[in-house]
Amino acid sequence: MPPTYKPGQPAPISGEFGIVGPRGGQTGQERTALQGRTLPPTPKPGQSYVIDRPAHNGAGKRK
């Protein structure tokens, strides 16, 4: 199972984050986050985020 991230944590990379339930099931919802910015609140308590699609445009890469 991929690592999960809690709302309020800084995003490790830029990209699309899928929302998963407390037992790891997909909810079908996604949020876009930028590296270093905090992940937004989830619709229901106990949910978390997994990385669905990382950004491929170089956003968030350090120079």
A tleap script that builds the chain and sets N, CA, C and O, in Angstrom:
source leaprc.protein.ff14SB
mol = sequence {
  NMET PRO PRO THR TYR LYS PRO GLY GLN PRO
  ALA PRO ILE SER GLY GLU PHE GLY ILE VAL
  GLY PRO ARG GLY GLY GLN THR GLY GLN GLU
  ARG THR ALA LEU GLN GLY ARG THR LEU PRO
  PRO THR PRO LYS PRO GLY GLN SER TYR VAL
  ILE ASP ARG PRO ALA HIE ASN GLY ALA GLY
  LYS ARG CLYS
}
set mol.1.N position { 0.844 -1.180 0.000 }
set mol.1.CA position { 0.000 0.000 0.000 }
set mol.1.C position { 0.888 1.242 0.000 }
set mol.1.O position { 1.861 1.304 0.752 }
set mol.2.N position { 0.566 2.229 -0.832 }
set mol.2.CA position { 1.392 3.439 -0.884 }
set mol.2.C position { 1.277 4.237 0.419 }
set mol.2.O position { 0.310 4.082 1.165 }
set mol.3.N position { 2.272 5.092 0.687 }
set mol.3.CA position { 2.210 5.883 1.915 }
set mol.3.C position { 1.019 6.848 1.884 }
set mol.3.O position { 0.635 7.340 0.822 }
set mol.4.N position { 0.449 7.109 3.048 }
set mol.4.CA position { -0.676 8.036 3.157 }
set mol.4.C position { -0.219 9.297 3.873 }
set mol.4.O position { 0.725 9.279 4.663 }
set mol.5.N position { -0.902 10.376 3.584 }
set mol.5.CA position { -0.584 11.684 4.163 }
set mol.5.C position { -1.850 12.269 4.767 }
set mol.5.O position { -2.930 12.163 4.186 }
set mol.6.N position { -1.715 12.882 5.927 }
set mol.6.CA position { -2.861 13.441 6.634 }
set mol.6.C position { -3.103 14.885 6.211 }
set mol.6.O position { -2.170 15.575 5.801 }
set mol.7.N position { -4.352 15.346 6.307 }
set mol.7.CA position { -4.632 16.759 6.042 }
set mol.7.C position { -3.802 17.635 6.984 }
set mol.7.O position { -3.645 17.316 8.163 }
set mol.8.N position { -3.279 18.728 6.461 }
set mol.8.CA position { -2.455 19.631 7.263 }
set mol.8.C position { -0.969 19.356 7.152 }
set mol.8.O position { -0.154 20.206 7.509 }
set mol.9.N position { -0.599 18.165 6.657 }
set mol.9.CA position { 0.809 17.855 6.432 }
set mol.9.C position { 1.272 18.572 5.177 }
set mol.9.O position { 0.463 18.805 4.279 }
set mol.10.N position { 2.551 18.931 5.080 }
set mol.10.CA position { 3.051 19.488 3.820 }
set mol.10.C position { 3.102 18.401 2.746 }
set mol.10.O position { 3.460 17.258 3.030 }
set mol.11.N position { 2.750 18.756 1.533 }
set mol.11.CA position { 2.788 17.803 0.418 }
set mol.11.C position { 4.244 17.486 0.083 }
set mol.11.O position { 5.044 18.408 -0.076 }
set mol.12.N position { 4.609 16.209 -0.027 }
set mol.12.CA position { 6.001 15.851 -0.318 }
set mol.12.C position { 6.412 16.188 -1.750 }
set mol.12.O position { 7.576 16.504 -1.997 }
set mol.13.N position { 5.472 16.127 -2.697 }
set mol.13.CA position { 5.725 16.491 -4.088 }
set mol.13.C position { 4.476 17.170 -4.633 }
set mol.13.O position { 3.415 17.107 -4.011 }
set mol.14.N position { 4.588 17.811 -5.774 }
set mol.14.CA position { 3.432 18.425 -6.423 }
set mol.14.C position { 2.703 17.376 -7.250 }
set mol.14.O position { 3.326 16.495 -7.843 }
set mol.15.N position { 1.377 17.476 -7.285 }
set mol.15.CA position { 0.605 16.547 -8.100 }
set mol.15.C position { -0.811 16.380 -7.606 }
set mol.15.O position { -1.303 17.164 -6.794 }
set mol.16.N position { -1.471 15.328 -8.119 }
set mol.16.CA position { -2.843 15.008 -7.748 }
set mol.16.C position { -2.824 13.990 -6.614 }
set mol.16.O position { -2.162 12.957 -6.711 }
set mol.17.N position { -3.543 14.283 -5.552 }
set mol.17.CA position { -3.626 13.404 -4.399 }
set mol.17.C position { -5.041 12.860 -4.308 }
set mol.17.O position { -6.003 13.626 -4.279 }
set mol.18.N position { -5.172 11.541 -4.263 }
set mol.18.CA position { -6.470 10.907 -4.112 }
set mol.18.C position { -6.834 10.799 -2.637 }
set mol.18.O position { -5.965 10.608 -1.786 }
set mol.19.N position { -8.122 10.923 -2.342 }
set mol.19.CA position { -8.600 10.801 -0.974 }
set mol.19.C position { -8.996 9.347 -0.736 }
set mol.19.O position { -9.745 8.763 -1.520 }
set mol.20.N position { -8.488 8.766 0.354 }
set mol.20.CA position { -8.819 7.394 0.721 }
set mol.20.C position { -9.495 7.386 2.085 }
set mol.20.O position { -9.272 8.266 2.917 }
set mol.21.N position { -10.323 6.373 2.289 }
set mol.21.CA position { -11.036 6.225 3.549 }
set mol.21.C position { -10.144 5.669 4.646 }
set mol.21.O position { -8.970 5.390 4.406 }
set mol.22.N position { -10.690 5.505 5.852 }
set mol.22.CA position { -9.900 5.028 6.990 }
set mol.22.C position { -9.285 3.637 6.776 }
set mol.22.O position { -8.239 3.333 7.349 }
set mol.23.N position { -9.926 2.793 5.959 }
set mol.23.CA position { -9.396 1.450 5.697 }
set mol.23.C position { -8.660 1.360 4.364 }
set mol.23.O position { -8.319 0.262 3.924 }
set mol.24.N position { -8.412 2.484 3.720 }
set mol.24.CA position { -7.614 2.507 2.505 }
set mol.24.C position { -8.388 2.451 1.204 }
set mol.24.O position { -7.773 2.408 0.138 }
set mol.25.N position { -9.713 2.451 1.244 }
set mol.25.CA position { -10.515 2.412 0.021 }
set mol.25.C position { -10.582 3.760 -0.664 }
set mol.25.O position { -10.695 4.798 -0.011 }
set mol.26.N position { -10.512 3.739 -1.994 }
set mol.26.CA position { -10.584 4.975 -2.777 }
set mol.26.C position { -11.981 5.590 -2.684 }
set mol.26.O position { -12.979 4.870 -2.690 }
set mol.27.N position { -12.051 6.919 -2.597 }
set mol.27.CA position { -13.334 7.621 -2.570 }
set mol.27.C position { -13.694 8.170 -3.946 }
set mol.27.O position { -14.837 8.570 -4.168 }
set mol.28.N position { -12.742 8.196 -4.869 }
set mol.28.CA position { -12.988 8.738 -6.193 }
set mol.28.C position { -12.794 10.242 -6.271 }
set mol.28.O position { -13.065 10.844 -7.310 }
set mol.29.N position { -12.333 10.857 -5.199 }
set mol.29.CA position { -12.096 12.298 -5.181 }
set mol.29.C position { -10.599 12.572 -5.184 }
set mol.29.O position { -9.810 11.781 -4.667 }
set mol.30.N position { -10.218 13.703 -5.772 }
set mol.30.CA position { -8.810 14.099 -5.834 }
set mol.30.C position { -8.678 15.573 -5.486 }
set mol.30.O position { -9.620 16.353 -5.620 }
set mol.31.N position { -7.493 15.928 -5.039 }
set mol.31.CA position { -7.138 17.319 -4.782 }
set mol.31.C position { -5.760 17.565 -5.373 }
set mol.31.O position { -4.918 16.667 -5.395 }
set mol.32.N position { -5.533 18.768 -5.848 }
set mol.32.CA position { -4.228 19.159 -6.371 }
set mol.32.C position { -3.461 19.860 -5.261 }
set mol.32.O position { -4.012 20.712 -4.564 }
set mol.33.N position { -2.196 19.507 -5.095 }
set mol.33.CA position { -1.369 20.131 -4.060 }
set mol.33.C position { 0.014 20.419 -4.623 }
set mol.33.O position { 0.509 19.703 -5.493 }
set mol.34.N position { 0.627 21.478 -4.111 }
set mol.34.CA position { 1.979 21.855 -4.491 }
set mol.34.C position { 2.947 21.437 -3.400 }
set mol.34.O position { 2.603 21.421 -2.218 }
set mol.35.N position { 4.153 21.101 -3.807 }
set mol.35.CA position { 5.168 20.658 -2.864 }
set mol.35.C position { 5.391 21.714 -1.789 }
set mol.35.O position { 5.558 22.897 -2.088 }
set mol.36.N position { 5.391 21.270 -0.534 }
set mol.36.CA position { 5.644 22.165 0.583 }
set mol.36.C position { 4.410 22.851 1.139 }
set mol.36.O position { 4.439 23.334 2.271 }
set mol.37.N position { 3.332 22.906 0.380 }
set mol.37.CA position { 2.086 23.514 0.863 }
set mol.37.C position { 1.292 22.467 1.632 }
set mol.37.O position { 1.397 21.273 1.349 }
set mol.38.N position { 0.503 22.907 2.598 }
set mol.38.CA position { -0.254 21.963 3.403 }
set mol.38.C position { -1.393 21.345 2.601 }
set mol.38.O position { -2.010 21.999 1.759 }
set mol.39.N position { -1.657 20.075 2.878 }
set mol.39.CA position { -2.767 19.380 2.222 }
set mol.39.C position { -4.082 19.887 2.821 }
set mol.39.O position { -4.162 20.103 4.030 }
set mol.40.N position { -5.106 20.078 1.996 }
set mol.40.CA position { -6.370 20.627 2.491 }
set mol.40.C position { -7.146 19.637 3.360 }
set mol.40.O position { -6.838 18.445 3.369 }
set mol.41.N position { -8.148 20.125 4.087 }
set mol.41.CA position { -8.978 19.219 4.881 }
set mol.41.C position { -9.726 18.229 3.974 }
set mol.41.O position { -10.047 18.543 2.828 }
set mol.42.N position { -9.995 17.044 4.503 }
set mol.42.CA position { -10.764 16.041 3.763 }
set mol.42.C position { -12.253 16.216 4.082 }
set mol.42.O position { -12.603 16.807 5.103 }
set mol.43.N position { -13.131 15.702 3.205 }
set mol.43.CA position { -14.572 15.872 3.432 }
set mol.43.C position { -15.078 15.222 4.717 }
set mol.43.O position { -16.009 15.735 5.337 }
set mol.44.N position { -14.477 14.091 5.131 }
set mol.44.CA position { -14.938 13.373 6.329 }
set mol.44.C position { -13.750 13.077 7.238 }
set mol.44.O position { -12.624 12.943 6.759 }
set mol.45.N position { -13.989 12.973 8.545 }
set mol.45.CA position { -12.893 12.621 9.467 }
set mol.45.C position { -12.350 11.223 9.177 }
set mol.45.O position { -13.085 10.342 8.731 }
set mol.46.N position { -11.071 11.031 9.431 }
set mol.46.CA position { -10.448 9.721 9.255 }
set mol.46.C position { -9.914 9.468 7.860 }
set mol.46.O position { -9.232 8.468 7.638 }
set mol.47.N position { -10.205 10.347 6.915 }
set mol.47.CA position { -9.703 10.166 5.553 }
set mol.47.C position { -8.290 10.715 5.445 }
set mol.47.O position { -7.878 11.547 6.253 }
set mol.48.N position { -7.548 10.252 4.448 }
set mol.48.CA position { -6.186 10.714 4.214 }
set mol.48.C position { -5.935 10.775 2.710 }
set mol.48.O position { -6.838 10.531 1.910 }
set mol.49.N position { -4.707 11.101 2.337 }
set mol.49.CA position { -4.337 11.273 0.935 }
set mol.49.C position { -3.280 10.265 0.508 }
set mol.49.O position { -2.443 9.851 1.311 }
set mol.50.N position { -3.325 9.873 -0.767 }
set mol.50.CA position { -2.255 9.112 -1.420 }
set mol.50.C position { -1.940 9.811 -2.737 }
set mol.50.O position { -2.808 10.466 -3.314 }
set mol.51.N position { -0.722 9.677 -3.208 }
set mol.51.CA position { -0.333 10.321 -4.459 }
set mol.51.C position { -0.880 9.506 -5.626 }
set mol.51.O position { -0.545 8.331 -5.782 }
set mol.52.N position { -1.728 10.139 -6.449 }
set mol.52.CA position { -2.269 9.482 -7.640 }
set mol.52.C position { -1.388 9.748 -8.849 }
set mol.52.O position { -0.952 8.815 -9.524 }
set mol.53.N position { -1.129 11.014 -9.119 }
set mol.53.CA position { -0.332 11.398 -10.292 }
set mol.53.C position { 0.605 12.544 -9.920 }
set mol.53.O position { 0.147 13.646 -9.621 }
set mol.54.N position { 1.918 12.291 -9.935 }
set mol.54.CA position { 2.846 13.391 -9.676 }
set mol.54.C position { 2.861 14.362 -10.854 }
set mol.54.O position { 2.564 13.985 -11.988 }
set mol.55.N position { 3.206 15.602 -10.574 }
set mol.55.CA position { 3.296 16.626 -11.620 }
set mol.55.C position { 4.522 16.348 -12.482 }
set mol.55.O position { 5.581 15.975 -11.977 }
set mol.56.N position { 4.365 16.535 -13.784 }
set mol.56.CA position { 5.468 16.277 -14.714 }
set mol.56.C position { 6.009 17.557 -15.344 }
set mol.56.O position { 6.800 17.503 -16.286 }
set mol.57.N position { 5.585 18.703 -14.825 }
set mol.57.CA position { 6.001 19.966 -15.432 }
set mol.57.C position { 7.137 20.638 -14.695 }
set mol.57.O position { 7.484 21.775 -15.014 }
set mol.58.N position { 7.729 19.969 -13.714 }
set mol.58.CA position { 8.840 20.547 -12.977 }
set mol.58.C position { 8.416 21.403 -11.807 }
set mol.58.O position { 9.276 21.986 -11.147 }
set mol.59.N position { 7.122 21.507 -11.517 }
set mol.59.CA position { 6.660 22.307 -10.399 }
set mol.59.C position { 7.179 21.708 -9.097 }
set mol.59.O position { 7.098 20.500 -8.875 }
set mol.60.N position { 7.704 22.563 -8.256 }
set mol.60.CA position { 8.179 22.116 -6.961 }
set mol.60.C position { 9.613 21.628 -6.955 }
set mol.60.O position { 10.134 21.283 -5.894 }
set mol.61.N position { 10.269 21.587 -8.105 }
set mol.61.CA position { 11.662 21.157 -8.124 }
set mol.61.C position { 12.544 22.332 -7.686 }
set mol.61.O position { 12.327 23.482 -8.069 }
set mol.62.N position { 13.527 22.001 -6.887 }
set mol.62.CA position { 14.445 23.040 -6.410 }
set mol.62.C position { 15.472 23.325 -7.501 }
set mol.62.O position { 15.871 22.441 -8.259 }
set mol.63.N position { 15.879 24.571 -7.553 }
set mol.63.CA position { 16.891 24.972 -8.561 }
set mol.63.C position { 18.277 24.828 -8.017 }
set mol.63.O position { 19.248 25.116 -8.716 }
savepdb mol mol.pdb
quit
